[in-house]
């Protein structure tokens, strides 16, 4: 008789994503995408295209949002995200996210939403003043639904997104306490075991928590014009690296090993070589900024070259590449809806709203 097989333990889920606001840059790569590349081999990963959130500041530019959504998937694929391992998900085609956002909005005090430091920073950085729509602060509630719809254990994010994850953790715990009778002293890792619908997800910050932009002052950002994009050609990378300002006057002047240039060295030069460069730089040992910038650009271009080659497959003339991307999104979204609909049903049952289940298909 054949030996009985042992059922495989379900993979732990991971959820993260990006709002389609333009091409991805090196800050995205070291802050989150690197970790996604590793986690897609170990977990069931859902990578969300948050196109609904893009409307919070660009509601009048739907054509741009659609184009940026396609471009971000091309960036993901060029980095090595494998759609046979990970699910690429379109937010606007997962209706459970919007429904959960409504329910979660009842659990979060308004002042907690508005005190979120990421919200405040974005209002200032984008110059929104008091003119932002109501949907702008609401998107932080929507992010909780983005995450919890998939009941993940981990959320790979950049450092600036950690406050959003803290709000999500608050919502998950509050829901479990209010609707599932989970005791507020129950350890976070035991919420589901105690009857809660939602696990309390953990943020996973990338290898580099905050990569500065080439202006040497602010975090790398498309809107600030200080970004090196993953799709930049080699000469453009070198040109941008050359613009990093350090204030040094000569190769024999001791340099600040914490300045923006040396933060790039730490991020992209192998550790042993980076330590050597930093030691010489700190001592002013005949090591000019120009030499470092050339070596740095070579290292970054070596990182980006395979990405450029993969991206070229999706940038061929005609719509062939776009059609392939849309097929990838459709397949990933079909699996996403299976999970999110199950989550919504579990939440509705806990809230005594589970009158009957609905069917949902992805064409």
N, C-alpha and C positions, 0 to 999 in steps of 0.2 A: 504494500500500500504506500502511496506517496506520503511524504512527511507533510503535516499540516503547516500552512504558511502563517507567519505572524503578521497581523494587519499593520500596515505602515502608519506611523504617527503622522497626523496632518502637519504640514509645514506651518511654522509661525508666519503670520502675515505682517507685511510692511506696507505703509502708505506714505507717499510723498509726491510732490509735483511742482509745477511752475505756472505762474500766471503769464499768458502770452503777451508780453510787452515789447518783444523784439528778440534779437539774437542773444544767445547765451554767451557768457564771457568766462574768463579764467577764475573769477571769484565764485561763480556757480560750480565750476568743476571741482576745485579743491574744497569748497564748502559743503557740497552735498553729492554731486554726481559720482565722484570717486567711490564714495561709500555705497551708492546704489549699485555700481558695477560689481562690487564684491557681494553684496547682499542678494542680488538676483540669483546667484547660484545656491544659496542656502535657504531662502525663504520664498513664500509666495508674495510677489511684489506687485503692487498696483501703483502706476505712475500717472498722476492726474494732470490733465490739461485744464487748468482752472479758467476756462474762457468766460464763464459767467462772472467771475470776479473782475475780469478785465473791463467789464462794462461800468464798474463803479467810478472810474475816472475817464473812460473813453466811450461813453454811451453813444456818442455821435459819430463814432468811427468803426462801424461794424465790418467794413471791408478790410481795414487794417488788422482788426482782431482775428478775422478768419485767416488772413495771410500769415500772421505771426504764429497762429496755432500750428499751421503746417510746418513753418520754419523751425519751431521748437522741437517737433518730432524729428525732423532731419538732424538737428543738433544732437538729440538723444541717441539716435541711431549711429551717427558718426562717432560718438564717444564710445560706443560699444554696447549700449542697451540692446538686449536681444529679445525680440518679441516672441520668440519660442520659449523664453524663460519667464518674462515679465509681461504684465498686461498694461498696455497703453490705453488710458481711459479718458473719454471726453465728458467733462463735467455736465454739460447741458443735456446729455443723453442719459443721465442717471437721475430720474425724477425723485428717487428716495432721498437724495441729498437736500433738495429744496424742502421737502416735507419735514425732514428731521431738523432743518434750520429753524423752522417755525416752532417746533416743540422745544428746542433748546433755547430759543430766545426768551422763553418764559422762566428759564432757570438762572439766567445771568442778570444781575442788577445792572442797570444802565450805566451807573457811575463806574462799575468795574470795566465795562467795555471801553469807556472813554478814557480811563486811566491807563490803558494798555500803552506802554512806551513805544511800541512799534507803530501804533496808530498815530500817536503824536508826531513821531519822527517823519512819517510819510506825509502827513498834512503839511509839515514845514518844508520838507524836501521838494514836494510837488507844488508848493505855493498855492495850496487850495484855500487858505484863509478860512472864512466862514461860508464859502460858496459850495462846499461839497454836498452831494446828494445824501439823503438818508441811507441809501444803500452802501455808502462808503464805510461807516462804522459797522453796519450790519454784516459786512463781509467777514469780519473777525468771528462772528457767530457761525457764518457759513463755513469757515475753515474748520470749526469743530465738527460740523456735519460731514465735511469732506473726509475727515480722518475717521470718525467713529462709525460712519456707514460701513466701513470695512473691518471694524473691530480688530485693528492691528495691535501688535505688541510694541512696534518700534516705528519712529518717524524720523528719517534722516533729514536734517535741516541745517541751514546756516545759523550762526549765532544770533542774528537779529530776529529770527523767527521763534526763538525759545519762548518769549512771552505768550505767543499764540498757543504753543503746546501746553503751557501752564494753564491757560484758560480752558483748553480742551480737557485736560486732566480734571479740572474743577467740575466741568459739566458732566463728565463720565461718572465721577464720584457722587455728584448731587442726584443725577438720575437714578443711580443704583440705590441710593438711600431713600429717595422719595417714593419710587415706584416698585422697587424690588425688595424693600425692607432689609437692605444690607446695613449692618451696624456701622456707625461713623468711625468706630475704632478698629474696623476690620483692616488688616494690612492690605496695601495696594495690590499686591500680587495675588491676593485671595478673593478679590471681588467677584469674579465669575464663579468660583467654587462656592461662594456664599449665596449664589443665586442672582447676581447682577447680570444685566445684559451686556454691559460694556467692560472690557479690560481697561485698566488705567495705562495709557500708552506712554512710552518713554522716548524723549528726544535723543537723537544720535547726531551730535555736532561733528562736522567733518574735521579732517586732519588740520586744516587751517581755518580757525574760527572766523577771522576777519582779514580778508586780503585788501590792502589799500589800493586805491586807484593810482594811475600814473601821475596825478597831480600831487601825490605824496601827502595829502591831507585827509581826504574823505575816503570812505569805503568805495570799492570799485562799483560803478553804476553806469548803466547806459544813459540815464537821464542827466547825469553830471558830465558826460562826455569824457570820462577818464578810464574807459574800459578797453581791454584787449579781448577781442571776440574770438571764440573758438574757430570761427571761419575766416579770420583775417589771413591774408597771404603773407609769406615770409618777410617781404620787404616792409609791409605795414607793421608787423610785429617789431622789427628792428627800429623802425621810425618811432613807434610809441615808447619803446623801452628807452630810447635816447632822450625822451622828454622828461624822464623822471628826475626831479630836482633834488639835490642833496645839500647844496650850499658850499661844498668843498672847493677850494681854490687850486689845490695841487695834489699830486700823487704821494707827496711826502707829508701831507697834513693828516694827522690822526682823524679817523671818521667815526661817526656815531653808528654802532652796529645795530641800533634799533630803528634806523631811518627806513623809509619806504623801499629803497633799493635793496637793502640787506634783508628786509622781510621777503622780498621776491627771491633773493638768493636762498633763504631758508626753505621757501616753498617749492622751488623748482630745480635747485642744484643738489646732487647727491650729498648726503650728510657729511661724509668725511671731507669732501672737497669744499663744501660750504663752511665747515669749521676752519679750514685752512685760510680761505679767503677772508673770513671775519677776523681771524687773528692778525693777518697782515694789514687789513683795513684799519683795525683799531690802533695799530702801532704806526701807521703811516709808512709802511714798508714798501715804498715805490710801487704802489698799486692804485692806478687811476680809475676814476669812475667809468671812463670810456672802455677800458679793458673788461671790467666787470659787466658792463652793459652788453658788450659783444658776446661774452661767454653765456650770459643769461639768455639773450635772444636765441642763441644756438640751441640751448637746452629746451626752451619753450617751443621752438620750431620743431625740434625732434619729437616732442610730445604731441604736437598738433598735426604733424605730417600724416600719420595714419588716419586721423579724423578727416583731414581734407580729402584723402583718397576715398574713404567710405562715403563721404557726403557727395562727392562727384557723381556717384551712382544714382543719387536722387535729384540731381540738378541738371539732368540731361534735357535737351530741348524738347518742347512739347509737355504734355501733362502726365507722361508715364510715371515720373517720380511721385507726383502728387497723388495719383490714383493708387499707387502702392501704399503710400502713407495712410490714405483714407481707409484702405482695406485693413491695415494693421490696427488703426483706431477702432474700426467696427468690430474686429475679433476681440480685442481687449475689452471693449465696452460691454459686449455680450456676457463675458464672464463677470465683469463688475456688477452688472445688473442682477445676476444670480445671487451674489453675496449681499448687495445692498438691499434687495427686496426681502431677503431672509432677515436681515438686521431690522428693517422697518417693521416687519411683521412681529418680530420678537419685542420691539419697543412698543408697538401698539397693543399687543397683548398685556404687557406690563402696565400700560396706562389704561387698561380696560376699554380699549378702542378696537379690539380684535374681533370684529363682527364676522368678517369673511376675508379670505385671501383673494388677491387679484392676480391675474396673469399679465406678464409683460414679455414682449419679444423684441429683439433687435433685428431689423430687416437687413 
